[in-house]
Amino acid sequence: MNLKRKKKAHQVGLLGRLMAKLPSSWPLLYPLYLAAQLDTVEETYASDRWPKEFDGLKVAYVSDIHYGSLLREDRVRSLAERVNALQADIVLLGGDYGEHSDGAVTFFLLKPGFKAKIAVLGAFGNHDRTLPEKNAEKIAQAMRQDGVIPVLNDAYLLSRNGKQIAFASADDFFNGKPNLEKLAALCEKADFTVFFPHNPDILPETQKMPGGLFYQLAICGHTHGGQVAVCGKAVKSSSIYGNRFLSGWFREAGADILVSNGVGASGLPVRLGARPQIHLLTMKTKA
Ligand SMILES: [Fe+2]
């Protein structure tokens, strides 16, 4: 894998300009300010496994929006505009649309209107899979009404000139019923599989599968980069593996892994050491 990275400088908003005028004794407001920012991280992902038939495909990733009292409808609308301006071929929504499963239904009933040239695919996070269980179907229905294809223990397959790629996602690792064997079977014939489960804690389970890994690239959210992190370590990790999958790029068991800081915040509207972010990957075939 080769990565070329360019991060778009974010524009300082009204809140930022106001804060610049505040006395230096007000740094405690900085975590509130940071939680309201958003970076677009643009990178080139190159792999010799990526089929040349799909060279240049653009994949956007947006996770952990957490719509609700901490992130209101106006920010959802501006987020969708920002994502749509990327003109991605595939948009992957990484889950945790609200603070609970009712919130996820409400989020999609807002019709945020995420757009992609080929497909917008939606994963399910731990906050989306809170009870009642029947809400999973309600969320899926609301997704479809907004043009999003739900991917719950399923794979979206794309074929070109005899080559196939797959975008697969499992049910949530904490609150759902992931079916990795089903995913492995669905992706068996794919030349390259992008696995986008919400929680990276599921990845060690895939490493134990007798048939080996069924994907080459995993893209996850959930950790919020720690949400409040000091010196690259989460003050309170949401992962059973602590900081193993905190944020950024990793490589394990022959697969590449990208963990996003996500967009929103959970619990308190604060961030430190973990800037909110969305991603745009340009997929290239390594010569
Ligand atoms: Fe989250």
Residues whose N, C-alpha, C, O or C-beta is under 5 A from the ligand:
A	BS01	LIG	D64 D96 H222
